[in-house]
Amino acid sequence: MHENPWQTVLDTLYNMGGKGEHPSDDTDQPLDSDDNLVQQTDLSNEGIKTASKTLQNMGLAESNTIGLYEDGEPVRYLIELTGEGYSFAHERQQEKRNIRSNRSVALLTVVLAFVGMAQAMALTAQVSDSVTGTISLITTVTAGVILLVIYTQLARSGVLDSLDLNE
């Protein structure tokens, strides 16, 4: 799933307990990797800054400086989710869980439908004579085509985009 950098930062901040840090451009002081948004998101420091500004403009986060050099430049920045930001991030996480659940149910439904068709074909082949065998064959082929159309529509709608249910 391709997300905007601000969405990545928002989700990461939420998973980090609502706050994280990123270094200023001029710092050479290392940050704790558990708090460092650059390391946690794999975004550049510039990407974190842009995402932070976007989140601030949306009212979802606040940014403060931590420590100052002698020339007044900050050592690093603290980004913290606001109450609204925390609620918004929580809703996003819930939505992602719902999507994973829906994908799982859709995939299971398709698998069960194909298994049901295979069972029906096996039973039909065992009990049919030549006349009813032709009718059952036509019915089976029609049902198979319907299942294939359903599967294709699910795939086109994006429900089956990924078999990785951890997304």
Residue pairs with C-beta under 8 A, 6 or more apart in sequence:
1 167
3 11
4 51
4 54
5 41
5 43
5 47
5 48
5 50
5 51
5 54
6 50
6 51
6 54
6 55
6 58
7 92
8 41
8 43
8 51
9 37
9 41
9 43
9 48
9 51
9 52
9 55
9 79
10 51
10 55
10 60
10 61
10 81
10 85
10 88
10 89
10 92
11 89
11 92
11 93
12 20
12 37
12 40
12 41
13 19
13 20
13 37
13 61
13 79
13 80
13 81
13 85
13 89
14 81
14 86
14 89
14 90
14 92
14 93
16 34
16 35
16 40
18 80
18 81
18 86
19 35
19 78
19 79
19 80
19 81
20 35
20 36
20 37
20 40
20 78
20 79
21 31
21 32
21 35
21 36
21 37
21 66
21 76
21 77
21 78
21 79
22 31
22 36
22 37
22 38
22 45
22 48
22 49
22 52
22 76
22 77
22 79
23 29
23 31
23 36
23 38
23 45
23 75
23 76
23 77
24 65
24 73
24 74
24 75
24 76
24 77
25 45
26 69
26 73
27 75
27 76
29 75
29 76
31 38
31 39
31 76
33 39
33 40
34 40
37 43
37 48
37 79
38 44
38 45
38 48
41 47
41 48
43 51
48 79
49 77
52 61
52 63
52 77
52 79
55 61
55 79
55 85
56 62
56 63
58 85
59 82
59 84
59 85
60 81
60 82
60 84
60 85
60 88
60 89
61 79
61 80
61 81
61 82
61 85
62 79
62 80
62 82
63 77
63 78
63 79
63 80
64 77
64 78
64 80
65 74
65 75
65 76
65 77
65 78
66 74
66 75
66 76
66 77
66 78
67 74
67 75
67 76
68 74
68 75
69 75
81 89
96 167
100 165
100 166
100 167
102 159
103 159
103 160
103 161
103 162
103 165
104 165
106 154
106 159
106 160
107 160
107 163
110 147
110 150
110 151
110 154
110 160
113 147
113 150
114 147
117 140
117 143
117 144
117 147
120 140
120 143
121 140
124 133
124 136
124 137
124 139
124 140
125 133
125 136
128 136
151 160
154 160
155 161
